[in-house]
Amino acid sequence: MGPRIVRYWKLLGLAGLAGVAATGVVIARDERRRQAVSPDDVRARLHQRYEAVRHEAVIPSPVAGPAATGRRHRFSRARGRTRRGLSRPGA
């Protein structure tokens, strides 16, 4: 290995260490911010979000579909069978 290659590896290693240190700083800052909020504040915020979403949510009304929508119908349809018997040609 020549001196240039060694220098590049050293720079790459230093850049990696700087990245790890920066990530640690960001994590520590977020953790301090998270601990500054009391559990009661978090609970109150969650209740507010839930109420806001609950009032905005539109509950779809049931749509009238085919009479046979149960599991048996879906399985028989997947196999290609109907109530009268086989519906596949050649079966």
C-alpha positions as CSV (number, residue, x, y, z in Angstrom):
1,M,0.0,0.0,0.0
2,G,1.3,3.4,-0.9
3,P,1.2,6.4,1.4
4,R,-1.8,7.9,-0.5
5,I,-4.0,4.9,0.0
6,V,-3.2,4.9,3.7
7,R,-4.0,8.5,3.9
8,Y,-7.4,7.9,2.3
9,W,-8.2,5.1,4.7
10,K,-7.3,7.4,7.6
11,L,-9.6,10.1,6.3
12,L,-12.4,7.6,5.8
13,G,-12.0,6.3,9.3
14,L,-12.0,9.9,10.7
15,A,-15.2,10.7,8.8
16,G,-16.8,7.5,10.2
17,L,-15.9,8.5,13.7
18,A,-17.3,12.0,13.1
19,G,-20.5,10.5,11.9
20,V,-20.9,8.3,14.9
21,A,-20.2,11.2,17.2
22,A,-22.8,13.4,15.4
23,T,-25.4,10.6,15.7
24,G,-24.7,10.3,19.4
25,V,-25.2,14.0,19.9
26,V,-28.5,13.9,18.0
27,I,-29.7,10.9,20.0
28,A,-28.7,12.5,23.3
29,R,-30.5,15.8,22.4
30,D,-33.7,13.9,21.5
31,E,-33.6,11.9,24.7
32,R,-33.3,15.1,26.8
33,R,-36.2,16.6,24.9
34,R,-38.2,13.4,25.5
35,Q,-37.5,13.4,29.2
36,A,-38.5,17.0,29.6
37,V,-42.1,16.1,28.8
38,S,-44.1,14.6,31.7
39,P,-46.1,11.4,31.1
40,D,-49.3,13.4,31.9
41,D,-48.5,15.8,29.1
42,V,-47.9,13.0,26.7
43,R,-51.2,11.4,27.7
44,A,-53.1,14.7,27.3
45,R,-51.6,15.2,23.8
46,L,-52.6,11.6,22.8
47,H,-56.2,12.2,24.0
48,Q,-56.3,15.5,22.0
49,R,-55.1,13.7,18.9
50,Y,-57.5,10.9,19.4
51,E,-60.5,13.2,19.8
52,A,-59.5,15.2,16.7
53,V,-59.2,12.1,14.5
54,R,-62.3,10.6,15.9
55,H,-64.4,13.7,15.0
56,E,-62.8,14.0,11.6
57,A,-63.1,10.3,10.7
58,V,-65.9,9.4,8.3
59,I,-67.3,6.0,9.0
60,P,-68.4,4.4,5.7
61,S,-71.9,2.9,5.7
62,P,-72.2,-0.7,4.7
63,V,-72.7,-1.1,1.0
64,A,-75.3,-3.6,-0.3
65,G,-73.3,-6.3,-2.0
66,P,-74.0,-9.8,-3.3
67,A,-76.0,-12.0,-1.0
68,A,-73.2,-14.5,-0.6
69,T,-70.2,-12.6,0.8
70,G,-69.2,-15.0,3.5
71,R,-66.1,-17.2,3.8
72,R,-67.6,-20.2,2.1
73,H,-68.5,-18.1,-1.0
74,R,-65.1,-16.6,-1.2
75,F,-63.4,-20.0,-1.0
76,S,-65.7,-21.6,-3.5
77,R,-65.3,-18.7,-5.9
78,A,-61.5,-18.9,-5.5
79,R,-61.6,-22.6,-6.4
80,G,-63.9,-21.9,-9.3
81,R,-67.0,-23.5,-7.9
82,T,-70.5,-22.2,-7.5
83,R,-73.5,-23.5,-5.6
84,R,-74.7,-25.5,-8.5
85,G,-71.4,-27.4,-9.0
86,L,-68.3,-27.0,-11.1
87,S,-68.1,-23.9,-13.3
88,R,-64.7,-24.6,-14.8
89,P,-64.8,-25.9,-18.4
90,G,-63.5,-29.4,-18.7
91,A,-63.8,-30.2,-15.0
